[in-house]
Structures are given as structure tokens and as C-alpha cells.
């Protein structure tokens, strides 16, 4: 079977750090073009818009969209309308309505649409899911704190409406939570801290319960310095489960549990190739629904201005 002719749209940090190496190592894909306002990929044609790229290269089979979420809908709609398969970086869009419309269009066109959640493919996530399915869960506590100056230096789009602010990393925790819990959780209250000079929150404190009234708390903060924290802990009838380092390590009552050796983005591209081969889509909106609920229910707290001095 011939490789899938793939194009990448948005050649920024995430594309260079994760997407390009994963594509290069996957024989199911052949990178044939790139579209980006700034920068390109050496050795392949470069275009400044996806529309120009699609018109010039009808042989493209699929596109990976790596631009900020505020601009993803128009690009995805253009690609699906041209009968291309589409990989959406997380979050899949700026609004739920946009992604639902894309899913409807993809179905009508017979295109595969993949709303990717890379943290679900971290090495220890499936083992954590299996463990939680075998025990009674008593409570869950998420602490997801990092330094925005390190991970998103001078990236203004994340502070603008639709950029999600601290939910840009926090949605990774929510993507894991919604995958490993055996029952659905529902947001009950939230406090969102907005710097007075920003349109998106810098911190969030979320409280959920599920149908069995299990207490679930998530703390997100973008002001962390020093060691970064991406942990999910659950008190259960089988002991305390600790899913650490963004889902890459697992322990039960302090004892390390063996996990897979898979890497997140290579696994995403294997999943995308499989969806295309089967003529299927994968569009799970549960993590984004929780973010929308946080903005609906959240108490807005104005805090001191934030300046990126990176």
C-alpha cells in the first residue's frame, strides 16, 4: 500500500518538536507539503495558506493542523471540503460547535477526522485505566502546574479569547481523566483566575463529582517555577494510585507499576493511519466540554497582571 500523502499546516514549535519527527518515523505517511505564514519544512513545497496548498497539490491525501485553535475551523473545513482526511491538534477547535460541524462535514464527505488528545497516549495511561476499572474509587485529585514562560514563550494567542489560557495544558489532564474514569464526571463549581491584562485564565480550581458522588478536584496553574507538576492521584479500595509526569509513570501505594514504552505523538500518527485505513473518525469532545463548563460555571477572579519576560 502506498504511503499517505500528508501535509502539515502551521509550522511552529509543536510541529517541529513532535509532529515532524513522528511523521518521519512512520512509513504509513509521506510528508509532501507545508503551509504556514512563518517558516517551512526543508525539502518540500511551502505555501502561505492551506487554500493555496490544496489548489496546487491535489495529490494530498491528509493534513495535520497545528495552528492555534482559533484558526483551525476554517482550515479544517477547507481540507475536508477538498476530500482530505484531517488530524486536529488539541484542543480540536475554539468551540464545541465548530468541531461538531466539522464532524458532520467529514461524515458527509467520507473523510476521517481525528480529534487528537496526545496525553491519552502517554505510556502509563492504559495501565491506570485498567486499574481504576478494577477497584472502587473514593476520590481523585489532579495537580497540573507548569511555567507558561517556558512552554509558551511570548505566544500571545494563548492569552486571547479562544486561546484557553491555563486550560491549554489543563485540557491534557482532562483528556486523561475522561479516558481513565469508568464513569462520567460533571463539573460542580470552578474558580478561574484572570490576570487583569489578559483575556484567558492563568489558574483554575475545578470541583467535579460523578454519578456515584465521587469527589474529583483539579488544580491548574501556569505560574509554577522549578519542577513542573503533572500528576493525577486517586484514593481507591486497592490503594492510592499515582499517575505522574503527565501520564508516563504509574505507582500503587508507592510501588512502581510496569508500563508501555510508547511515545505519545508516534502513537497518535499510528492511530490516524488506522482511522484512514478503516474509513473512520475519532472525535471525542469530553475534555473540551469540561473546559466549556468551567467557563459557564466558573467564578471569575481578577488577579495581578501577568507579563511574559521570556
C-alpha positions in Angstrom: 0.0 0.0 0.0 1.3 3.4 -1.0 2.1 5.9 1.8 -0.5 8.5 2.7 0.5 11.9 1.2 0.4 14.2 4.2 0.7 17.9 4.5 1.3 19.9 7.7 -0.4 23.3 8.4 1.2 25.5 11.0 4.9 25.0 11.3 5.5 26.2 14.9 7.1 24.7 18.0 4.7 21.8 18.4 5.0 20.8 14.8 8.8 20.8 14.9 9.2 19.2 18.3 6.6 16.5 17.9 4.8 16.2 14.6 7.7 16.3 12.1 9.7 13.6 13.9 6.7 11.4 14.3 5.7 11.7 10.7 9.3 11.0 9.6 9.4 7.7 11.6 6.0 6.4 10.3 6.2 4.6 7.0 2.4 5.0 6.5 2.9 8.7 5.8 4.9 10.7 3.3 5.2 14.4 4.1 4.7 16.3 0.8 3.9 19.9 1.6 3.6 22.5 4.4 1.5 25.7 4.8 2.4 28.3 7.3 2.7 32.1 7.5 6.1 31.8 9.1 8.6 29.2 8.2 8.5 26.0 6.2 10.0 22.5 6.2 13.2 21.9 4.2 12.8 19.7 1.2 9.1 20.0 0.5 7.0 22.7 -1.1 5.8 25.6 1.1 2.7 27.7 0.9 1.5 30.6 3.0 -2.2 29.4 3.1 -3.9 26.0 3.1 -6.1 27.1 0.3 -3.1 27.7 -2.0 -1.6 24.4 -1.0 -4.7 22.4 -1.7 -5.2 24.0 -5.1 -1.6 23.5 -6.1 -1.3 19.9 -4.8 -4.5 17.8 -5.4 -2.5 14.7 -4.6 -2.5 15.5 -0.9 -4.5 12.8 1.0 -4.5 14.2 4.5 -3.5 17.2 6.5 -2.3 17.8 10.1 -3.5 21.1 11.5 -1.1 22.5 14.1 -2.1 26.2 14.2 -3.7 27.8 17.2 -7.3 26.6 17.8 -8.9 30.0 16.9 -7.9 29.4 13.2 -8.4 25.7 13.0 -12.0 25.5 11.9 -11.6 27.4 8.6 -8.5 25.3 7.7 -10.2 22.0 8.6 -13.3 22.9 6.6 -11.3 23.7 3.6 -9.4 20.4 3.8 -12.5 18.3 4.4 -14.3 20.1 1.6 -11.5 19.0 -0.7 -12.0 15.4 0.4 -8.9 15.3 2.7 -8.5 13.4 6.0 -7.8 15.8 8.9 -5.7 15.5 12.1 -6.6 18.1 14.6 -4.1 19.1 17.3 -5.5 19.6 20.7 -7.8 21.2 21.5 -9.7 20.3 18.3 -11.2 23.8 18.0 -12.0 27.0 19.7 -15.7 26.0 20.3 -17.7 22.8 20.5 -20.0 23.9 17.7 -17.1 24.2 15.3 -15.9 20.7 15.9 -19.4 19.2 15.7 -19.9 20.9 12.3 -16.5 19.5 11.1 -17.5 16.0 12.2 -20.8 16.3 10.3 -19.0 17.5 7.2 -16.4 14.8 7.4 -19.1 12.1 7.6 -20.8 13.6 4.6 -17.5 13.6 2.6 -16.3 10.2 3.7 -13.2 11.8 5.3 -11.5 10.7 8.5 -11.4 13.3 11.2 -9.2 12.8 14.2 -9.5 15.0 17.3 -6.2 14.0 18.9 -5.6 14.0 22.7 -1.9 13.2 22.9 -1.8 12.8 26.7 -4.2 9.8 26.4 -1.3 8.0 24.6 1.2 8.5 27.4 2.9 5.3 28.5 1.1 4.7 31.8 -2.5 5.8 30.9 -3.9 2.5 29.8 -2.5 0.8 32.9 -4.1 3.4 35.1 -7.4 2.9 33.3 -7.3 -0.8 33.8 -6.5 -0.4 37.5 -9.4 2.0 38.1 -11.8 -0.3 36.4 -11.0 -3.0 38.9 -11.4 -1.0 42.2 -13.8 1.3 44.0 -12.7 4.9 43.5 -13.1 7.1 46.6 -11.6 10.4 45.4 -9.4 11.9 42.7 -7.0 14.9 42.9 -5.3 16.4 39.8 -2.4 18.9 40.1 -1.3 20.2 36.8 1.1 23.2 37.2 3.7 24.4 34.9 5.6 27.6 33.8 4.0 29.2 30.8 7.1 31.3 30.2 9.0 28.1 29.5 6.4 26.2 27.4 4.8 29.1 25.6 7.3 32.0 25.5 5.8 35.2 24.0 2.9 33.3 22.4 0.1 35.9 22.6 -2.6 33.7 21.1 -2.9 31.6 24.2 -4.0 34.7 26.2 -6.6 35.8 23.7 -10.2 34.8 23.6 -10.3 31.2 22.3 -6.7 30.5 23.3 -7.8 28.8 26.6 -5.1 30.1 28.8 -4.2 27.6 31.5 -6.7 25.2 30.0 -4.3 24.7 27.1 -2.2 22.4 29.3 -5.1 21.6 31.7 -7.1 20.0 28.9 -4.4 17.4 28.8 -5.2 16.4 32.3 -8.9 16.4 31.5 -8.3 14.2 28.4 -6.6 11.6 30.7 -9.3 11.9 33.4 -12.2 11.4 30.9 -10.3 8.3 29.5 -9.4 6.6 32.7 -12.5 7.1 34.8 -15.1 4.3 34.5 -18.0 6.7 34.8 -18.6 10.3 33.5 -17.8 13.2 35.8 -19.7 16.5 36.0 -18.3 19.9 36.9 -20.0 21.3 40.0 -18.0 24.5 40.7 -14.9 26.4 39.5 -12.8 29.4 40.3 -10.9 30.9 37.4 -8.1 33.4 37.9 -7.7 36.0 35.2 -4.7 38.4 35.1 -6.2 41.9 34.7 -4.3 42.4 31.5 -5.3 39.0 29.9 -8.4 37.5 28.3 -7.8 33.9 29.4 -7.2 32.4 32.9 -3.8 31.8 34.4 -5.2 29.4 37.1 -8.2 27.3 37.7 -9.6 25.3 40.7 -12.3 22.8 39.5 -14.5 20.5 41.5 -16.3 17.6 39.9 -18.4 14.7 41.0 -19.6 11.6 39.1 -22.9 9.7 39.3 -21.7 7.9 42.4 -20.8 11.3 44.0 -17.0 10.7 44.0 -15.2 14.0 44.7 -12.8 15.0 41.9 -10.6 18.1 42.2 -8.4 19.6 39.5 -5.9 22.4 40.2 -4.3 24.1 37.2 -1.7 26.9 37.4 0.6 28.5 34.9 2.8 30.3 37.4 4.8 27.2 38.5 8.6 27.6 38.7 11.2 25.0 39.2 10.0 21.4 38.9 6.8 21.1 36.8 3.8 19.1 38.1 1.5 16.9 36.0 0.0 14.4 38.5 -3.3 12.6 39.0 -3.8 10.7 42.2 -6.8 8.5 43.2 -7.7 7.0 46.5 -9.2 3.6 45.9 -10.2 0.4 47.6 -7.0 -1.1 46.0 -4.7 1.6 47.4 -3.5 5.1 46.3 -2.9 5.3 42.5 -0.4 7.9 41.4 -0.3 8.7 37.7 2.7 11.0 37.4 4.8 13.0 34.9 1.9 13.7 32.6 0.8 10.0 32.4 4.2 8.5 31.8 4.7 6.8 35.2 2.3 4.8 37.5 2.5 3.6 41.1 0.1 2.0 43.5 0.8 2.7 47.2 4.3 3.9 46.2 5.2 0.7 44.2 6.1 1.3 40.6 3.9 -0.5 38.0 5.4 -1.6 34.7 4.0 0.4 31.7 4.4 0.5 28.0 7.3 2.2 26.2 5.2 4.0 23.6 5.6 7.7 22.9 2.6 10.0 22.6 2.9 11.5 19.1 4.1 8.5 17.2 1.1 6.6 18.7 -1.2 9.4 17.5 0.0 9.0 14.0 -0.4 5.3 14.1 -4.0 5.9 15.2 -4.6 8.4 12.4 -3.3 5.9 9.8 -5.6 3.3 11.2 -8.6 5.6 11.1 -7.9 6.4 7.4 -7.4 2.7 6.5 -10.8 1.9 8.2 -12.6 4.9 6.9 -13.5 6.0 10.4 -13.3 9.2 12.6 -12.4 9.7 16.2 -13.9 12.9 17.6 -14.2 12.7 21.4 -15.3 16.1 22.8 -15.4 15.2 26.5 -12.3 17.2 27.5 -13.4 20.3 25.7 -16.9 20.1 27.2 -15.4 20.2 30.6 -13.5 23.4 29.6 -16.7 24.9 28.3 -18.5 24.0 31.5 -15.7 25.7 33.5 -16.3 29.0 31.7 -20.0 28.6 32.1 -19.9 27.9 35.9 -16.7 29.4 36.9 -16.4 32.3 39.3 -14.1 34.9 37.7 -11.4 36.2 39.9 -9.2 39.1 38.7 -5.5 38.8 39.8 -2.4 40.9 39.2 -1.2 41.5 35.7 1.0 38.8 34.0 3.9 39.7 31.8 5.9 37.2 29.8 9.6 38.2 30.2 11.0 35.1 28.4 
